[in-house]
Amino acid sequence: MTKHDELVELLATRSARLGEFTLASGARSDLYIDARMTAMSPEGLALIGPLGFDEITNAGWTPDSVGGLTLGADPVSYSIAYASALAGKPIRAFTVRKEAKTHGTGKLIEGPFFQSDRVVVIEDVITTGGSALKAIEAVRNAGAMVIGVLSLVDREEGGRERIEAAGYHVRSLAKAAEIVTRMRS
């Protein structure tokens, strides 16, 4: 079994459920994916970091940092940063808050993020693309350049196309169809 297959297996057994659900976007779906159940587990982190780092490398992207909207993007970003350090090609991780702090420095983006960064925006699950686009806006407003978007899961419901229509390349570690196939096998 490949590392990709292991990740799909974890997502199918820990993160995905079939039934009737209302998603964060308000849309109805027969598939619910709580990627945090995989992304916050030791086994998931051990797979996601190297697979994410490899996907970024294979895309030809050379980011200074990776990050996205909290909370979903956080474990994915941190595991990629850790894997990059182990590979001797460190990439920093950051978090985009849902709203800027109202105290202290008032930051919207936390962590070792710099205005001159080349960034890969991270998303746990792409459905409509809204969270990734919100993170892209925050990163661009802070002066950094977005060079791509990497998701843990693409639900294949139009979000990828919406992000690409905004001018960004999107890569995903797993797709909803793969997860459902694994669930039914």
DOLO-84875 format. One record per residue: residue number from 1; residue in three letters; z, y, x of N, C-alpha, C in turn. Coordinates in nm, 4 decimals, always signed. Layout:
residues N
- NUM; ala; Z; Y; X; Z; Y; X; Z; Y; X
...
This chain:
residues 185
- 1; met; +0.0000; -0.1175; +0.0849; +0.0000; +0.0000; +0.0000; +0.0000; +0.1241; +0.0897
- 2; thr; -0.0906; +0.2188; +0.0625; -0.0961; +0.3419; +0.1409; +0.0186; +0.4342; +0.1017
- 3; lys; +0.0423; +0.5356; +0.1824; +0.1452; +0.6354; +0.1513; +0.1106; +0.7074; +0.0213
- 4; his; -0.0189; +0.7349; +0.0012; -0.0629; +0.7974; -0.1240; -0.0276; +0.7082; -0.2428
- 5; asp; -0.0544; +0.5779; -0.2308; -0.0219; +0.4831; -0.3380; +0.1285; +0.4792; -0.3633
- 6; glu; +0.2066; +0.4847; -0.2564; +0.3526; +0.4864; -0.2714; +0.3978; +0.6106; -0.3479
- 7; leu; +0.3356; +0.7250; -0.3175; +0.3706; +0.8489; -0.3872; +0.3346; +0.8387; -0.5355
- 8; val; +0.2166; +0.7898; -0.5652; +0.1751; +0.7740; -0.7052; +0.2711; +0.6793; -0.7777
- 9; glu; +0.3119; +0.5735; -0.7112; +0.4080; +0.4790; -0.7695; +0.5407; +0.5478; -0.8010
- 10; leu; +0.5915; +0.6257; -0.7065; +0.7166; +0.6994; -0.7312; +0.7010; +0.7962; -0.8475
- 11; leu; +0.5917; +0.8705; -0.8504; +0.5683; +0.9655; -0.9597; +0.5598; +0.8919; -1.0936
- 12; ala; +0.4929; +0.7776; -1.0958; +0.4774; +0.7008; -1.2193; +0.6096; +0.6446; -1.2689
- 13; thr; +0.6946; +0.6005; -1.1772; +0.8196; +0.5365; -1.2186; +0.9357; +0.6337; -1.2349
- 14; arg; +0.9360; +0.7435; -1.1606; +1.0501; +0.8357; -1.1650; +1.0239; +0.9652; -1.2403
- 15; ser; +0.8993; +1.0107; -1.2396; +0.8712; +1.1455; -1.2889; +0.7932; +1.1536; -1.4187
- 16; ala; +0.7192; +1.0499; -1.4535; +0.6286; +1.0575; -1.5675; +0.6810; +0.9795; -1.6879
- 17; arg; +0.6570; +1.0357; -1.8053; +0.6948; +0.9721; -1.9310; +0.5814; +0.9915; -2.0302
- 18; leu; +0.5572; +0.8891; -2.1121; +0.4596; +0.8981; -2.2198; +0.5356; +0.9179; -2.3505
- 19; gly; +0.4787; +0.9968; -2.4402; +0.5416; +1.0272; -2.5681; +0.4819; +1.1547; -2.6238
- 20; glu; +0.5612; +1.2310; -2.6970; +0.5164; +1.3594; -2.7499; +0.6059; +1.4685; -2.6913
- 21; phe; +0.5431; +1.5629; -2.6208; +0.6190; +1.6644; -2.5486; +0.5567; +1.8022; -2.5685
- 22; thr; +0.6418; +1.9043; -2.5627; +0.5956; +2.0424; -2.5563; +0.6185; +2.0876; -2.4135
- 23; leu; +0.5120; +2.1318; -2.3473; +0.5187; +2.1725; -2.2072; +0.5662; +2.3173; -2.1961
- 24; ala; +0.5976; +2.3597; -2.0747; +0.6424; +2.4965; -2.0493; +0.5395; +2.5984; -2.0976
- 25; ser; +0.4127; +2.5602; -2.0938; +0.3052; +2.6497; -2.1383; +0.3006; +2.6626; -2.2898
- 26; gly; +0.3764; +2.5752; -2.3614; +0.3730; +2.5724; -2.5068; +0.2755; +2.4692; -2.5605
- 27; ala; +0.1917; +2.4156; -2.4728; +0.0940; +2.3144; -2.5136; +0.1648; +2.1832; -2.5448
- 28; arg; +0.1051; +2.1028; -2.6333; +0.1556; +1.9701; -2.6651; +0.0846; +1.8691; -2.5771
- 29; ser; +0.1560; +1.7651; -2.5348; +0.0973; +1.6640; -2.4488; +0.1641; +1.5298; -2.4735
- 30; asp; +0.0893; +1.4227; -2.4474; +0.1488; +1.2892; -2.4555; +0.2000; +1.2428; -2.3193
- 31; leu; +0.1890; +1.3308; -2.2186; +0.2364; +1.3002; -2.0834; +0.3291; +1.4110; -2.0349
- 32; tyr; +0.4471; +1.3719; -1.9907; +0.5413; +1.4670; -1.9305; +0.5639; +1.4241; -1.7862
- 33; ile; +0.5538; +1.5198; -1.6949; +0.5778; +1.4904; -1.5540; +0.6844; +1.5859; -1.5022
- 34; asp; +0.8009; +1.5315; -1.4702; +0.9075; +1.6082; -1.4057; +0.9026; +1.5715; -1.2576
- 35; ala; +0.8173; +1.6411; -1.1831; +0.7938; +1.6073; -1.0419; +0.9199; +1.6191; -0.9575
- 36; arg; +1.0172; +1.6964; -1.0040; +1.1416; +1.7114; -0.9268; +1.2147; +1.5789; -0.9086
- 37; met; +1.1982; +1.4882; -1.0034; +1.2642; +1.3579; -0.9925; +1.2131; +1.2804; -0.8711
- 38; thr; +1.0911; +1.3058; -0.8316; +1.0351; +1.2458; -0.7107; +1.0556; +1.3377; -0.5918
- 39; ala; +1.0238; +1.4666; -0.6084; +1.0250; +1.5613; -0.4964; +1.1646; +1.5876; -0.4410
- 40; met; +1.2676; +1.5614; -0.5190; +1.4035; +1.5851; -0.4718; +1.4734; +1.4565; -0.4291
- 41; ser; +1.3992; +1.3460; -0.4272; +1.4578; +1.2192; -0.3828; +1.4268; +1.1989; -0.2346
- 42; pro; +1.5109; +1.1251; -0.1630; +1.4840; +1.1010; -0.0210; +1.3485; +1.0344; +0.0019
- 43; glu; +1.3162; +0.9361; -0.0812; +1.1887; +0.8660; -0.0652; +1.0708; +0.9594; -0.0928
- 44; gly; +1.0854; +1.0422; -0.1943; +0.9796; +1.1368; -0.2279; +0.9583; +1.2393; -0.1187
- 45; leu; +1.0673; +1.2953; -0.0680; +1.0571; +1.3936; +0.0406; +0.9904; +1.3332; +0.1635
- 46; ala; +1.0264; +1.2074; +0.1941; +0.9707; +1.1405; +0.3122; +0.8202; +1.1172; +0.2986
- 47; leu; +0.7712; +1.1028; +0.1769; +0.6271; +1.0850; +0.1543; +0.5551; +1.2190; +0.1406
- 48; ile; +0.6129; +1.3095; +0.0628; +0.5475; +1.4371; +0.0309; +0.5255; +1.5231; +0.1549
- 49; gly; +0.6245; +1.5307; +0.2428; +0.6109; +1.6151; +0.3616; +0.4904; +1.5789; +0.4456
- 50; pro; +0.4825; +1.4553; +0.4944; +0.3673; +1.4178; +0.5770; +0.2343; +1.4212; +0.5007
- 51; leu; +0.2345; +1.3758; +0.3748; +0.1100; +1.3788; +0.2978; +0.0638; +1.5229; +0.2747
- 52; gly; +0.1583; +1.6117; +0.2437; +0.1239; +1.7528; +0.2232; +0.0734; +1.8178; +0.3507
- 53; phe; +0.1418; +1.7902; +0.4617; +0.0992; +1.8448; +0.5902; -0.0404; +1.7942; +0.6251
- 54; asp; -0.0656; +1.6648; +0.6042; -0.1981; +1.6083; +0.6314; -0.3051; +1.6703; +0.5419
- 55; glu; -0.2729; +1.6918; +0.4151; -0.3704; +1.7504; +0.3223; -0.4067; +1.8926; +0.3649
- 56; ile; -0.3070; +1.9683; +0.4071; -0.3316; +2.1047; +0.4568; -0.4206; +2.0993; +0.5813
- 57; thr; -0.3892; +2.0091; +0.6723; -0.4678; +1.9936; +0.7953; -0.6105; +1.9496; +0.7634
- 58; asn; -0.6249; +1.8506; +0.6747; -0.7573; +1.8004; +0.6379; -0.8420; +1.9049; +0.5665
- 59; ala; -0.7768; +1.9983; +0.4979; -0.8491; +2.1068; +0.4304; -0.8999; +2.2099; +0.5317
- 60; gly; -0.8481; +2.2026; +0.6545; -0.8856; +2.3004; +0.7558; -0.8066; +2.4295; +0.7455
- 61; trp; -0.6994; +2.4264; +0.6669; -0.6146; +2.5441; +0.6514; -0.5169; +2.5510; +0.7686
- 62; thr; -0.4930; +2.6709; +0.8187; -0.3969; +2.6915; +0.9269; -0.2956; +2.7974; +0.8842
- 63; pro; -0.2041; +2.7596; +0.7959; -0.1074; +2.8572; +0.7460; +0.0071; +2.8833; +0.8441
- 64; asp; +0.0643; +3.0005; +0.8290; +0.1890; +3.0328; +0.8982; +0.3074; +2.9859; +0.8147
- 65; ser; +0.2883; +2.9874; +0.6800; +0.3966; +2.9494; +0.5909; +0.3423; +2.8900; +0.4619
- 66; val; +0.4307; +2.8160; +0.3947; +0.4001; +2.7555; +0.2652; +0.5137; +2.7870; +0.1699
- 67; gly; +0.4810; +2.8049; +0.0443; +0.5852; +2.8287; -0.0546; +0.5250; +2.8612; -0.1891
- 68; gly; +0.6119; +2.8652; -0.2881; +0.5677; +2.8953; -0.4224; +0.6849; +2.9320; -0.5094
- 69; leu; +0.6581; +2.9322; -0.6377; +0.7572; +2.9742; -0.7356; +0.8716; +2.8730; -0.7418
- 70; thr; +0.9937; +2.9236; -0.7326; +1.1104; +2.8375; -0.7440; +1.1153; +2.7811; -0.8859
- 71; leu; +1.1513; +2.6716; -0.9083; +1.2236; +2.5692; -0.8366; +1.1310; +2.4545; -0.7982
- 72; gly; +1.0234; +2.4395; -0.8721; +0.9352; +2.3251; -0.8506; +0.8738; +2.3175; -0.7127
- 73; ala; +0.8329; +2.4324; -0.6588; +0.7653; +2.4320; -0.5285; +0.8616; +2.4123; -0.4115
- 74; asp; +0.9883; +2.4397; -0.4318; +1.0835; +2.4413; -0.3206; +1.0921; +2.3102; -0.2417
- 75; pro; +1.1221; +2.1957; -0.3033; +1.1343; +2.0741; -0.2216; +1.0023; +2.0350; -0.1560
- 76; val; +0.8913; +2.0626; -0.2224; +0.7600; +2.0294; -0.1654; +0.7371; +2.1149; -0.0404
- 77; ser; +0.7631; +2.2436; -0.0510; +0.7454; +2.3355; +0.0626; +0.8355; +2.2976; +0.1794
- 78; tyr; +0.9609; +2.2705; +0.1507; +1.0566; +2.2393; +0.2568; +1.0209; +2.1087; +0.3269
- 79; ser; +0.9744; +2.0100; +0.2502; +0.9385; +1.8822; +0.3133; +0.8135; +1.8968; +0.4000
- 80; ile; +0.7201; +1.9818; +0.3587; +0.6017; +2.0076; +0.4410; +0.6417; +2.0800; +0.5690
- 81; ala; +0.7303; +2.1777; +0.5586; +0.7762; +2.2505; +0.6774; +0.8427; +2.1539; +0.7761
- 82; tyr; +0.9249; +2.0647; +0.7244; +0.9925; +1.9675; +0.8106; +0.8908; +1.8750; +0.8781
- 83; ala; +0.7953; +1.8239; +0.8002; +0.6926; +1.7349; +0.8568; +0.6092; +1.8081; +0.9614
- 84; ser; +0.5814; +1.9356; +0.9391; +0.5022; +2.0123; +1.0361; +0.5777; +2.0282; +1.1678
- 85; ala; +0.7082; +2.0462; +1.1600; +0.7893; +2.0574; +1.2818; +0.7878; +1.9259; +1.3589
- 86; leu; +0.7992; +1.8142; +1.2863; +0.7945; +1.6832; +1.3520; +0.6594; +1.6585; +1.4181
- 87; ala; +0.5533; +1.7158; +1.3605; +0.4185; +1.6997; +1.4158; +0.3909; +1.7976; +1.5298
- 88; gly; +0.4874; +1.8850; +1.5589; +0.4701; +1.9823; +1.6670; +0.3825; +2.1009; +1.6300
- 89; lys; +0.3608; +2.1217; +1.4991; +0.2796; +2.2340; +1.4511; +0.3548; +2.3035; +1.3378
- 90; pro; +0.4646; +2.3714; +1.3706; +0.5548; +2.4229; +1.2678; +0.4914; +2.5247; +1.1728
- 91; ile; +0.5187; +2.5006; +1.0457; +0.4815; +2.5909; +0.9367; +0.6120; +2.6268; +0.8666
- 92; arg; +0.6360; +2.7566; +0.8482; +0.7582; +2.8014; +0.7818; +0.7476; +2.7823; +0.6302
- 93; ala; +0.8627; +2.7744; +0.5630; +0.8669; +2.7629; +0.4171; +0.9380; +2.8842; +0.3584
- 94; phe; +0.8960; +2.9225; +0.2390; +0.9588; +3.0332; +0.1677; +0.9654; +2.9992; +0.0195
- 95; thr; +1.0386; +3.0816; -0.0546; +1.0539; +3.0666; -0.1996; +1.0207; +3.1984; -0.2666
- 96; val; +0.9454; +3.1914; -0.3749; +0.9197; +3.3091; -0.4580; +1.0133; +3.3010; -0.5779
- 97; arg; +1.0987; +3.4017; -0.5898; +1.1903; +3.4077; -0.7041; +1.1121; +3.4394; -0.8312
- 98; lys; +1.1687; +3.4044; -0.9450; +1.1046; +3.4386; -1.0722; +1.1127; +3.5889; -1.0972
- 99; glu; +1.2174; +3.6510; -1.0445; +1.2350; +3.7966; -1.0519; +1.3029; +3.8421; -0.9235
- 100; ala; +1.2725; +3.9636; -0.8813; +1.3362; +4.0184; -0.7611; +1.4862; +4.0301; -0.7836
- 101; lys; +1.5619; +4.0085; -0.6762; +1.7070; +4.0261; -0.6837; +1.7374; +4.1701; -0.7218
- 102; thr; +1.8441; +4.1894; -0.7961; +1.8855; +4.3245; -0.8330; +1.9978; +4.3747; -0.7427
- 103; his; +2.0310; +4.2970; -0.6408; +2.1358; +4.3365; -0.5463; +2.0863; +4.3082; -0.4044
- 104; gly; +2.1650; +4.3440; -0.3075; +2.1289; +4.3192; -0.1673; +1.9973; +4.3853; -0.1321
- 105; thr; +1.9065; +4.3084; -0.0767; +1.7775; +4.3628; -0.0329; +1.6747; +4.3686; -0.1448
- 106; gly; +1.7058; +4.3098; -0.2599; +1.6143; +4.3138; -0.3732; +1.4868; +4.2336; -0.3518
- 107; lys; +1.4942; +4.1296; -0.2712; +1.3753; +4.0514; -0.2376; +1.3237; +3.9678; -0.3546
- 108; leu; +1.1918; +3.9554; -0.3590; +1.1258; +3.8634; -0.4509; +1.0923; +3.7340; -0.3772
- 109; ile; +1.0639; +3.7464; -0.2463; +1.0306; +3.6302; -0.1636; +1.1426; +3.6095; -0.0619
- 110; glu; +1.1973; +3.4884; -0.0623; +1.3095; +3.4552; +0.0265; +1.2645; +3.3603; +0.1371
- 111; gly; +1.3298; +3.3713; +0.2514; +1.3015; +3.2827; +0.3633; +1.2218; +3.3533; +0.4708
- 112; pro; +1.1807; +3.2788; +0.5720; +1.1074; +3.3369; +0.6853; +0.9598; +3.3616; +0.6506
- 113; phe; +0.9381; +3.4617; +0.5677; +0.8055; +3.5011; +0.5215; +0.7746; +3.6389; +0.5789
- 114; phe; +0.6524; +3.6562; +0.6294; +0.6151; +3.7838; +0.6903; +0.4856; +3.8364; +0.6290
- 115; gln; +0.4758; +3.9655; +0.6272; +0.3605; +4.0342; +0.5683; +0.2284; +3.9879; +0.6299
- 116; ser; +0.2292; +3.9502; +0.7542; +0.1059; +3.9094; +0.8235; +0.0714; +3.7611; +0.8040
- 117; asp; +0.1517; +3.6872; +0.7266; +0.1323; +3.5430; +0.7116; +0.0018; +3.5056; +0.6428
- 118; arg; -0.0506; +3.3918; +0.6897; -0.1554; +3.3182; +0.6185; -0.0784; +3.2099; +0.5429
- 119; val; -0.0976; +3.2028; +0.4108; -0.0102; +3.1240; +0.3248; -0.0874; +3.0186; +0.2452
- 120; val; -0.0272; +2.9014; +0.2332; -0.0699; +2.8040; +0.1335; +0.0366; +2.8077; +0.0243
- 121; val; -0.0060; +2.8423; -0.0960; +0.0852; +2.8444; -0.2103; +0.1029; +2.7014; -0.2591
- 122; ile; +0.2282; +2.6658; -0.2837; +0.2645; +2.5305; -0.3250; +0.3027; +2.5313; -0.4722
- 123; glu; +0.2624; +2.4263; -0.5416; +0.2973; +2.4066; -0.6825; +0.3363; +2.2611; -0.7003
- 124; asp; +0.4369; +2.2340; -0.7809; +0.4715; +2.0934; -0.8036; +0.3727; +2.0296; -0.8998
- 125; val; +0.3539; +2.0887; -1.0160; +0.2602; +2.0357; -1.1153; +0.1728; +2.1495; -1.1664
- 126; ile; +0.0429; +2.1345; -1.1523; -0.0498; +2.2336; -1.2074; -0.0895; +2.1889; -1.3475
- 127; thr; -0.0624; +2.2759; -1.4452; -0.1074; +2.2519; -1.5826; -0.2061; +2.3627; -1.6187
- 128; thr; -0.1534; +2.4840; -1.6401; -0.2399; +2.5983; -1.6723; -0.2761; +2.6787; -1.5485
- 129; gly; -0.2003; +2.6593; -1.4409; -0.2203; +2.7378; -1.3190; -0.1374; +2.8640; -1.3148
- 130; gly; -0.0644; +2.8930; -1.4209; +0.0106; +3.0177; -1.4320; +0.1155; +3.0382; -1.3236
- 131; ser; +0.1921; +2.9354; -1.2906; +0.2960; +2.9501; -1.1881; +0.2348; +2.9762; -1.0512
- 132; ala; +0.1284; +2.9041; -1.0192; +0.0628; +2.9258; -0.8899; +0.0047; +3.0662; -0.8828
- 133; leu; -0.0555; +3.1120; -0.9912; -0.1138; +3.2470; -0.9913; -0.0054; +3.3544; -0.9803
- 134; lys; +0.1107; +3.3293; -1.0400; +0.2228; +3.4234; -1.0272; +0.2702; +3.4284; -0.8819
- 135; ala; +0.2800; +3.3125; -0.8166; +0.3200; +3.3079; -0.6756; +0.2147; +3.3757; -0.5882
- 136; ile; +0.0875; +3.3522; -0.6169; -0.0206; +3.4162; -0.5417; -0.0085; +3.5680; -0.5515
- 137; glu; +0.0162; +3.6168; -0.6706; +0.0300; +3.7618; -0.6897; +0.1457; +3.8176; -0.6072
- 138; ala; +0.2587; +3.7483; -0.6079; +0.3753; +3.7940; -0.5314; +0.3452; +3.7971; -0.3824
- 139; val; +0.2812; +3.6910; -0.3325; +0.2482; +3.6811; -0.1901; +0.1494; +3.7909; -0.1505
- 140; arg; +0.0485; +3.8105; -0.2316; -0.0519; +3.9145; -0.2017; +0.0103; +4.0540; -0.2087
- 141; asn; +0.0956; +4.0775; -0.3075; +0.1620; +4.2081; -0.3189; +0.2529; +4.2353; -0.2006
- 142; ala; +0.3006; +4.1290; -0.1361; +0.3863; +4.1436; -0.0182; +0.3030; +4.1608; +0.1088
- 143; gly; +0.1699; +4.1555; +0.0959; +0.0827; +4.1824; +0.2095; +0.0263; +4.0613; +0.2807
- 144; ala; +0.0638; +3.9406; +0.2394; +0.0145; +3.8201; +0.3061; -0.1186; +3.7751; +0.2454
- 145; met; -0.1845; +3.6826; +0.3161; -0.3137; +3.6321; +0.2723; -0.2997; +3.4867; +0.2271
- 146; val; -0.3427; +3.4586; +0.1052; -0.3397; +3.3221; +0.0520; -0.4684; +3.2524; +0.0932
- 147; ile; -0.4533; +3.1374; +0.1616; -0.5712; +3.0639; +0.2089; -0.5970; +2.9371; +0.1292
- 148; gly; -0.5077; +2.9031; +0.0374; -0.5279; +2.7859; -0.0459; -0.4050; +2.7567; -0.1299
- 149; val; -0.4217; +2.6624; -0.2221; -0.3137; +2.6178; -0.3091; -0.3055; +2.4667; -0.2989
- 150; leu; -0.1857; +2.4161; -0.2801; -0.1618; +2.2720; -0.2736; -0.0613; +2.2348; -0.3816
- 151; ser; -0.0998; +2.1383; -0.4654; -0.0066; +2.0907; -0.5676; +0.0318; +1.9465; -0.5391
- 152; leu; +0.1500; +1.9119; -0.5830; +0.1923; +1.7730; -0.5783; +0.1111; +1.6943; -0.6815
- 153; val; +0.1023; +1.7470; -0.8045; +0.0294; +1.6807; -0.9120; -0.0615; +1.7793; -0.9831
- 154; asp; -0.1837; +1.7377; -1.0089; -0.2767; +1.8122; -1.0938; -0.2825; +1.7382; -1.2266
- 155; arg; -0.2381; +1.8044; -1.3332; -0.2415; +1.7415; -1.4663; -0.3839; +1.7304; -1.5200
- 156; glu; -0.4791; +1.7947; -1.4529; -0.6202; +1.7890; -1.4916; -0.6418; +1.8451; -1.6324
- 157; glu; -0.5777; +1.9603; -1.6578; -0.5876; +2.0240; -1.7891; -0.6395; +2.1668; -1.7796
- 158; gly; -0.7142; +2.1974; -1.6739; -0.7766; +2.3288; -1.6627; -0.7092; +2.4254; -1.5673
- 159; gly; -0.5893; +2.3951; -1.5228; -0.5187; +2.4850; -1.4314; -0.5881; +2.4994; -1.2974
- 160; arg; -0.6346; +2.3887; -1.2448; -0.7058; +2.3913; -1.1157; -0.8268; +2.4832; -1.1258
- 161; glu; -0.9027; +2.4678; -1.2330; -1.0229; +2.5491; -1.2520; -0.9881; +2.6973; -1.2665
- 162; arg; -0.8779; +2.7263; -1.3331; -0.8340; +2.8660; -1.3486; -0.7983; +2.9276; -1.2131
- 163; ile; -0.7303; +2.8520; -1.1286; -0.6945; +2.9012; -0.9952; -0.8206; +2.9186; -0.9108
- 164; glu; -0.9107; +2.8214; -0.9185; -1.0359; +2.8313; -0.8425; -1.1218; +2.9478; -0.8903
- 165; ala; -1.1197; +2.9752; -1.0206; -1.1945; +3.0889; -1.0754; -1.1399; +3.2215; -1.0217
- 166; ala; -1.0119; +3.2211; -0.9834; -0.9505; +3.3405; -0.9241; -0.9833; +3.3520; -0.7753
- 167; gly; -1.0557; +3.2513; -0.7212; -1.1022; +3.2594; -0.5831; -1.0259; +3.1777; -0.4809
- 168; tyr; -0.9452; +3.0814; -0.5253; -0.8629; +3.0040; -0.4327; -0.8999; +2.8563; -0.4368
- 169; his; -0.9069; +2.7940; -0.3197; -0.9302; +2.6503; -0.3109; -0.8015; +2.5778; -0.3466
- 170; val; -0.8139; +2.4666; -0.4175; -0.6984; +2.3885; -0.4620; -0.7130; +2.2444; -0.4141
- 171; arg; -0.6063; +2.1915; -0.3602; -0.5974; +2.0495; -0.3219; -0.4735; +1.9925; -0.3912
- 172; ser; -0.4764; +1.8638; -0.4232; -0.3634; +1.7985; -0.4894; -0.3352; +1.6645; -0.4237
- 173; leu; -0.2072; +1.6290; -0.4176; -0.1686; +1.5006; -0.3603; -0.1863; +1.3864; -0.4598
- 174; ala; -0.1771; +1.4162; -0.5895; -0.1943; +1.3133; -0.6933; -0.2505; +1.3795; -0.8188
- 175; lys; -0.3125; +1.2974; -0.9016; -0.3690; +1.3454; -1.0278; -0.3056; +1.2697; -1.1432
- 176; ala; -0.2978; +1.3361; -1.2566; -0.2353; +1.2754; -1.3747; -0.2981; +1.1413; -1.4085
- 177; ala; -0.4297; +1.1313; -1.4005; -0.4974; +1.0058; -1.4355; -0.4502; +0.8904; -1.3468
- 178; glu; -0.4274; +0.9167; -1.2190; -0.3772; +0.8123; -1.1279; -0.2378; +0.7659; -1.1699
- 179; ile; -0.1559; +0.8630; -1.2084; -0.0180; +0.8329; -1.2465; -0.0157; +0.7511; -1.3750
- 180; val; -0.0954; +0.7905; -1.4741; -0.1006; +0.7184; -1.6008; -0.1541; +0.5771; -1.5791
- 181; thr; -0.2567; +0.5638; -1.4964; -0.3104; +0.4313; -1.4660; -0.2025; +0.3428; -1.4066
- 182; arg; -0.1235; +0.3972; -1.3132; -0.0154; +0.3206; -1.2506; +0.0929; +0.2856; -1.3528
- 183; met; +0.1207; +0.3770; -1.4459; +0.2213; +0.3513; -1.5483; +0.1803; +0.2359; -1.6387
- 184; arg; +0.0516; +0.2253; -1.6640; +0.0012; +0.1245; -1.7584; -0.0322; -0.0083; -1.6920
- 185; ser; -0.0220; -0.0127; -1.5593; -0.0578; -0.1388; -1.4905; +0.0632; -0.2283; -1.4703
